[in-house]
């Protein structure tokens, strides 16, 4: 059991780190078309089906569940889940069956298996891995106690065979106490079909690892409880899509022909310097914020324009692509890119009062191509 807990903890940590980088740039266009973001969302879930203990003499019995949770991304979510009602077991040696009540409460991790390999926010069919840990509580084991008592009386009277199963430590040392609290470890799969924005139906099958005393028989190994249920899920809390802002469009300034004594070559140079450098965009690699040689050449060109136009303000806007990282990390990268460009311009002799620095993180995507949105756009006004 200790090894199983370690495996679950390792998987959870790995999947949490995975969601920090596994994002899909196509999701933005998808959200625009739908009019809402399918992920993340909160949900309420009700289920009903059957359960069975893996033990000789056990039978299928009805079971019910209710759960509330949230999908934090298109890959990973969490759920608080309660399952229970009653289950049935048996004493095969004397041909007797008995049932008792139980309830489990688990905190489950939900992993969208399909989206690990190809992220998509609005699949009609989704398959989730379920892994959870919690507690199991059982009670009302009256039938078992009655069977044991009747068998002992019959054995004393010489009219029956003694129970062969070990029941000496069933629900407590040498007693049949009517309640039991034990661990509950869960693994399972949920196949879910989305039928609308808010509703889905599915089938979930789980294996629950519980105490050896759960089925009132003692065999020095934990018991397994299997559940198979139909589910209905109501989803809510989806957000509106982000507004995608197009890249700034520059209209070249027409200075006409010069009638002054300035020759054509000087006129062309003046036009080149005077045109607002809105096409001066610095593009970056993933996690890059420093200025390479090409970017420094552009910085020098912008600095020259600033010196020729000291009454103009230059805006420096930093951006990050939405397809990698997460909003917090992308905000930091965009800010660092913009600040380093501003610092480089100041080192070229441009006063801070002539510079206006802003950062948009990944909230604005200037370009339709994801990778181009790792950029700084410089505009002179």
N, C-alpha and C positions, 0 to 999 in steps of 0.2 A: 504493500500500500504506500510505503514511503517513496519507493521508486516511481509509482504512478503519480504521486503529488509533484515530484520533482520534474517529471516530464511535462505535466500540465503547466507548471510555472514557467518552464523554459519556452514552451510553445507560445504562451501568452506574451512574454517579453519580446520574443522574436516578431510576433505579428504586430505588436504595438509599434515597434521600430519600423516595420515594413510600411505602415500607413503614413509615415512621415515623408516617404518619397514616391509611393505608388499612386500617382494621380493621372488622370486622363485628360489631355487637352481637348479631345472631342466632346467631353462632357459639357463644355460651355455652349457649343452650338446646339447640342441636344436639349439643354435647359432652355435656350432661347426658343426652340421650336415647340417645346411642351408648355412653356409659360410658367414653369416652376422647376426647382431643383429636386430630382427624385431622392437625392442623398444630401445631407443626413436627414433622418426622420426619427420620431418617437412612435412607439406602437403599444397596443394592448392586444393580448392573444388569449383565446379560449380554446380548449381542446377536450376531446373525449375519445376513449378507445378501450383497449384491454391491456391487462398486465399478466405476467406469469413469473413465478419464482423457479429458477433452475434447480429443481430438487425432485426426487421420486415422489409421486403422489400429488404433485401440485397441479392446479387447474387454472384455466383462463378466467379472469374476473374483470368486471368493469372498473375503469379508472377515469379521472377527470383532472384537468389542469387549468391554471390561469397564470399568465405571465405579463409583465410590463418590462419594456426595455427601450434601447435606442441604438440605431445604427449610426456610428460616428463617421463612417466613410462608406464607400462602396465595397470595402473589404471586411471591416471588423466592427462588431457591436457587442453589447452586453445585455443580459436579461436577468431579472429576478423572477424565479419560476417556482410555483408550488404545484405539486402533484399528489394525488392520493384518492382514497375511498376505502377499498378493501381488497384483500388478496386471499388466495386459498392455497393450502398445503395439505400434506397427507402423511400418515404413518403406514407405510407400505406393508410392514410386517404384520399388522392386524387389519389391514384393509379399511382404515378409517380416514376421513377427511375433515378438515376444520378450516375456518376462515377467521380473519381478524382485520382490524382497521389499521391504516397507516397514513402518514403524510410526509412528504419530503419537501424541503425548501433549499433551493440551490441558487448560487450566483453563476450564471453561465456565460462563457465567451462564445460568440457566434462569428464564424468566419465564412465569408462567401467564397467558396472554392473556385468557381469559374473566374471570378475577378482577380484572383491571384495571378492567373496566367494571361488574361486579357481583360483589362478594366472596362466596365461599362456600367452606366448608372441606371438603366431602365430595361433590364432583361424581362421578357415575359415569364421565363422559368429560371429559378435560382436554386442552388444547392448549397446548404449551409452545414458546416461541421459544428457540432455542439460539444463543448467541454465544460464541465462545471464541478463545483465543490460545495458541499453544504451539510445538512443534517437530516436524519430520518427519525421520526417518532411513531411508535406503534402502540396500540392499546386494544382493549376489549378482546382478549384472548380466551374468553370464557369456554368456547367449544373445546379448545385444546385441554384446558384444565378438567373439564367434565369427562373427556375421553380417557385421560390418564387416570382419574379417580375410579371410573367404572372398570377399567382394565385391571387395576390393582385388586379391586374387590373380586373380580371374576377369577383372577389368578389365585387368590387366597382360597376361593371356593373350589378350585380345581376345574373350572369350566372354560378356561381360556388360556392362550399362550401369552407370555409376557412380551411387552414391547421391546423390540430388538434395537431400535434407534437409541442413540445417546441423548436423553432429555434431562440429564442431571444438572446441566448448566444452561438450560434453554433461555430463560429470561431472568437470570440471576442464580446465584449458588443455591441449589437444592430447593428452589421455590419456583412458582409460576406467577411472578408479579405481573400486573396488568398493564404495564407501560414500559417502554424502552426508548432510549434516546441514543442514537449512534451516528457515525459519519455517513455521508452519501457522496460518492464520486460518480460522475456521469460522463459518458461519451455517447455520441449519437449523430444522426443525420436528419436534416429537415429539408424536404423537397417542397418548394413553395411556388405557387402559380399566381402571378399578379393579374387580377381581373379588372382593376381600375386604379386610379391614383391613390385611393384610400384603402382598398380592400384586396386581400389575397387569401387563397385557400391552400392548404398543404397537407402533407403526411410527415409525421415525425416518428422515428424509431430510436429508442435509447436503451442503453445498458447501464444499470445503477448498481454500484458496488456498495454493499451494506454489511452490517455486523453479522458475525457467525450466528448470533442468537436470533436474528430477524425471523427465521422460519420456525423457531422453537425447537430446532434440532441442532446438535453440537457435533461438528466434524473437523474442527481445527483449521478451517479455512473460511474466508468471508463468503457471504451469500451474494447471488446476482439476481436482480429484479429487472425483467424485460418489460418495456412499455411500448405500445404502438398506438398512435392516436391521429385522428383527423384534426386539423386546426383551422380556425378562422382568425385572421389578423386585421386589425384596423390601424392604419398608419396616418399620422398627422404631424403637423409642425414643419412641413417642407417650406423652404424659403423661396422667394422670388429670384430669378436669375440676375446675375450682375449685369449692369449696363456696360456694354462694350463700347468704348470710345475709340473712334477711328484716329489714325495718326494725323497730326496737323498737316494741312495742305498749304503749300506755299505758292503764292502768286508772285512771280518775278516782277521786280520793279522796272518799269519802262522809263528810262531817262531820256529817251529820244536822241536826236543827234545834237552834238555840241556845236554851237555857233561861236563859241569863245575861241581864244587863241590856243586852247588846249588841243594838242594833236590827238589823232584817233587812238593811238596806243595808250596815252594817258587816260583818255576817256574810258576805254575798256577796263583799265586797271581800277579806276574809281568805281565803276559799276560793280566789278567783282568784289571790291571791299565793302561797298555800301549795301549790297544785297543781303537781306537778313539771312543768317546762316541756319535756317530751319532744317536744311538738309544735312546738317552736321550731326550725325547720329553715331554714337560709339556703341559697337556691339561686343558682347562678352560671352565667354564660355561659361559652363556650369560652375558655380561657386567662385567665379573670377570677379575681383573688384579692382585690381591694379591696372595701371596704364602701361601698355606696351609701346614700342617705338612708333607704330602707326597712329595710335591714339594721341601720343605726344605731339605729333606733327599737326594733327587736327586742332589740338589745344593751342598751339602757336598761331595757327591761322585765325582762330577765334579771338585770341589775345590781340592780334594785329587789328582786327575789326573793331574791338573794344577801344583801342587807343585812337583809332580814327573817328570813333563816335562816342566820346566820353559822356555825352548826355543821354545815351541809350542804356537801357537795362537789359541784361542777358538772363534769361531763365534757364535753369539747369534742372531737368526732371529725370529722376531715376526710376527705373522699372525692373520687374522680375517676371519671368515666365510662370504661368500657372500650371504648366505640365510637370514641373519638378518641385521638390521641396514642399513646404506647407506655408500658410499665410504668415506665421510669425517669422520663420526663417527668411522668406522672400522679402518681407518688410525690411529686415536688417540688411540684406544684400543690396536692395535698391537704394537705401539710405547711404550705405558706404560708398557705392558707386558715384552717387551725386556729390557727396562731400569731397571725395578725392579729386573729382573734376574741378570743383570750385577751388580747392587748395592749390591745384596745379596752375589755374589761371591767376591766382594771387601771387604765386611764385614768378609768374611772367610779368608782374607789375600791375595787375588789374586790381583796383580797390574793391574791398568786400561790399561797399555801398552800391557798386554797379552790378552785383550778382544777386540773383534771387534763386535759392536752392529749395527744391521740393522733392518729395519721394512718394510714390504711389504703390509701392510693393507690387502685388499681383492683382490689385483691385481694378486696374485699367490695363488693357492689352492693346497697345497701339497698332500692332501688326497682326494680320490673320495667321501668319506662320508662327507657331509657338516659340521656336528657338530665337527668333528675332526680338522677342520681347524682353530678353536680357540686355537692356540697353540704357543709354543716357541720351536724351534728346536736348540739344542746345538751340535756343531761339533768341535772336536779338530783336529787341523792340525799342 
